[in-house]
Amino acid sequence: MVEQQSDADIDRVFHALADATRRDIVRRTLVSEQSVTQLAAAYAMSFAAVSKHIAVLAEARLITKRAEGRVRLVRADPAALDRAQQLLRSYEELWRGRIDRLDALLSAEPDAAASTPQN
């Protein structure tokens, strides 16, 4: 069952995942917790730009940040990613059902036309 989320929460998650750099940050931090500095070193962009990507992911609750002394550590939240995956599965089920009903309707159409008396 998909946990109820507001439209704004869902929009934040998919907005965050729409960017390739943010998806890569999530991938890297699923493997291991990393500092913001380590993450920034992995990309050809400024530290500030990577920090903004991290802020978008944190706002969407896809990652968690914690301080350890002066270091800020980032870790992906597998539960949040699971919720996004469940939501996508619910949309997939909805559309598969609609397509199956459309297929059934289109398959039945020639039979209905053949049984209709013609003038």
Helices and strands as residue ranges (DSSP letters): H 7-17, H 20-31, E 34-35, H 36-41, H 47-59, E 63-68, E 71-76, H 78-115
